[in-house]
Structure formats: structure tokens, C-alpha cells
Amino acid sequence: MPNDPARSWLRLSTDLSLICPFHRQATNMSLDSLPYVDRELEVEGARDYVQSLIAEEIKKSQSRPENPFPTYTNLFEDDPLLKQELARVRAGTPLNAIDISKFRLDAPAEDQADDPDAWLAAVENAHAQLEHQHNRLINLELMNKFGANAWKLYNFQLEHTVQAFERKIEEERQAIVEINKQRKLDQQAHGTSLYDYQQKYMETLNQVVQLDVALMALEAEVEMLREWKAKNVDATSA
């Protein structure tokens, strides 16, 4: 397809990227697309050609290894507790995070029935359980007295936070709209100049091509004259 317009404007973009001095400094510039000026995708076949290039590039990117990261990393080497927990997780051992045996009021075992220390430990455990239940009652009374108001206050603060975020989101949306409006105005204002520069570039490029063709023709003519001169010199000498 030598005259395919879709490929023509893509080749033009490539030529500009190689020739334009501003493009060579793109790493130090903030570039922006020109959706309100560029209309190349409206050329018949351009969009399909671009989509085919994207699909081809995606296929190349999907040919990478499934897991490019190392399979093992030495984690928590300086923390024995976390290292032990990581080993437990890797082994699939269930977590025994809560020891419920301390919440039971068990009497000493039969073989410790005459051991005063065992009974003392059982009594201390009973005192601890009693104090724990007392603390639970106090917490329930405090919750019954202040819990409703605390929950209402929390909900009020949460609603205030949500409203603040919603206002911020709306402000950002409006800022995006204003930026896009300004982009459109700027691009439309300079679109004619960009088009003129593109036309001048194409005219200059055409002139360069014509000069190259003319130079090639002159070089060929000079070479023919040299050959003709050399033949005439040889004939005269003979």
C-alpha cells in the first residue's frame, strides 16, 4: 500500500521526531497531546492501523516470563519473631492467637489435690476471672450511658469528612474541566500556526527532495561528460 494515508502520516510523525530539534529535547520538556488539533485518526484506515500496531506491541509485552521476580527472598532475617511467624504461615500451621484456657475456672488435677501451690494458682485465677467480669460490667454500664452519644458523634464526624471529600472531588472535577477548556482554546488558537508550520515543513522537504533529484541528475551528466572527454582524449592521442 504505497499511497496509504494512514501510513503516510505515521511516517511523517516519525520524520518529525528525527529532524525536529525540539523533539530531540523532549526529555526536558512537558509534552501534551493535541486532540483538538490533530485529526489524523479521522483518515480512513488510520485508526485500524494504529490498533493493529498496539495489538502487536501488546503481544510482544505478553511474551515476558510469567514471574520475573525472584522465587525466594530472605525476609525478616533480623527479626526472629516475624521470621517464626512467616515460617508458620508457609507451613500452613493454624494460628493459636488466643489461649482460652486462662478463662476457665478449673480446679487442680487429681494428682495435685494436696498441692497448696496448685490451689493457690486456682484461687488467683478465680480472682482474675472475677475482676475481669467486674471490668466487663463497668464497660457495659459506660457504654449504656455514653455509647449512643459517642456513636452519634462519630457518625457526625464521619459525615463531615465524607462531605469534605465530596467537595474536594467536585473541585478537582471542575479544575479538570477548566484545564480541558483552556487546552482546547490554546490548541485551537495555535492550530492554524501548527498547520502552517507543517505545510512549510512539507514544502521544504519537497524542495530538498527535488534538489537531491537535480543533484543526482547533474552528477550523472557530469559523469557522462567525463566519460565523453576521456574517449575524445584517447581518440585524439591515437
N, C-alpha and C positions, 0 to 999 in steps of 0.2 A: 504494500500500500504506500507508494512513494508520495502521494499527494494527500495522505490522511491528515485532516486539520487537527485532529486530537494529538497526533504525534508531533505535528509541526509546532504547536505552541509549547509542548513539553520540551522539545529540543531548543526552542527559543529561550525558555526559562533556564535551561542548563547552560546555554551560551552566555547568558547574562551573569549567571553565578560565577563563571570562569573569567569573564572580562571585566565586569564592573568592579572598580576599586573599593566601593562601599561594601560590596558583598564580601570581599576578602577580609574586611574588618568586622564581620558580623559577630565575632566572638566578643567584641567590646561594645556592641550596640543592642538596644532593646527593639526587637523586630515585632511587627504586628501584621496580621493578615489584612487583606483588603477586600472583604466580602461585598462592600458596597460599590466597588470599582471594577474588580475582576469579574469577567463574565465568560472566562474560558470554558467553564464546565457546561455552559449552555450550548457549546458547539456540539453538533451531532456526533455521537460516539465517544466524546471526551470522558464523560462520567463512567461509562463501561470500561474504558481503557484504564482509568485510574483505579477502579475497583479491582480489575484484574491484577494490576501491579501490587495493590495492597494484599490481595489474597495470596499472591506468590511470595510476598515478604513474610506473611504470617506462616506459611508452610515452612519457610526457612527457619523461622524462630522456634517452631514446634519440633524441630529436629534435634534440639538440645537434649542432653541427658535428663532422665526423669528426676533425678535427685542430684543437683550439682553440689550440694553441701556435704561436708564430711559426715560419715555414718556414726561417728563416736566423738564426743567432746568431753574432756575432763572437767566436769562441773563440781564446784564446792569442794575442791581439794583442800582448802584451808579451813573448812567448817565441818567438823566431824558429825554434828547433829544433822545438818542438811544433807550431807553425804549419806548418812544412815537412812534418812527418810527417802532419798532418791533410790537407794538400793531396795527399800521396801516396796516402793511404787513399781519399780522394774520387775520385781519378783511377783507382784500381784498379791502381796500379803494384805489382808484386811486391816484397816486402821482400828486400833483399840484405844481410842482417844479418851473415853470416859470410863473410869473404873467405878462401876455401880456397887461394888462390894462394900464400900465405905458408907453407903446409905442404908445398909441393913443393920438391924439390931440382933445380931447373932450372939448367943451365949457361947462360952468357951466349949471346945470339943470335949468329949468324954474323957480322953486321956489327960485333959488339963483341968478337970473338975476341981482338983485340990490345989491348983496353982494360983496363988494370990495375984501374981502379976497378970495372968490371963484375965482374971475377974476385974482387976483394976483397969486394964485396957478396954474391957467391955463396958465398964461404967463410964469411962472417959468418952467412949464412942457414943453412949446414950446421951451424955450431957451435950456433946457436939450436935447430935441429931435434934435434941430439944431446942438448942439455941438456933439452929438452922430453921426449924419450923416457926420459932418466935419471930425471926427476921422476915420470914415469908408473910406472916400475918401483918407485921408492920408495913411491909411493902404494899400489900393488898389494901390496907387502910389508906396509905398515902395515895395510891392510885385511885381509889374510890373518891378521895377528897379533891385531888388536884389533876387527875389524869384527863378528865374531859376537857378542862380549860387548856391544859398543856397541848392536847391533841388539836383543839381548835386553833390555838396559836400557831402550831406547826403548819396546819393547813393554810392559815392566812399567810404565813411567810412563804410557803411553797407557791401559793397562787401569785403572790407578789413577784417572786422570782420568775415564774413562768411568763407573767405579763411583761417583765423587763426583757426577757429573752425574745418574746414575740415582737416587742417594739424594736429591738436591735435587729432582728431578722428583716422586718419591714424597712428599716432604714437602709440596710445593706442592699435589699432588693431595689429600692429607689435609687441608691447610688449606682447600682449596675445599670439600671435603665438610663440614668443621666449620662453615664460613661458611654454607653452604646449610642445614645443620641449624638453626643459630641463626636464620637468616632465617625458616625455617618456623615455629619456635617463637614468634618475635616476632610474625609475621603472624597466626598462629592465636590468640595471646594477645590481640591487639588487633583481630582480625577482627570480634568482636561489637560493640566500640565503633564501628568504622568503619561497620558495618551500621546501628547506632542513629543515628549522625550522618547517614547517607544517608536514613534514614526521616524524621528530623526535618527535613532539608532538603526532602524531597518534601512533607511536611505543611505546612511554612512556605510553600513555593512554591504549594501548592494554596490555602492561605489568601490569599496575595497575589492569585492569580487570581480567587478568589471576591470579594475586596474590590474588585478592578478591575471585575468584572461589576456588583457592587452600586453602585459609584460611577457607572458608566455608566447604570444604571437610574435612579438618583437625579437625575443630570444631565438625563436625558430627561424625568423627571417635573417637574423644576424648569422646564425649558424649556416644557413643556405648560402649567404653571400661569402662567408669564409671558405666554404667548400668550392664555390664557383671561382673565387680568386685563386685558390690553391690549384685548381685544374688549369686555369689560364696560365699561371706561372709555369707549371710543368710543361704545358704545350709550347710556350714561348722558348723555354730553355731547350726543348727538343729541336 
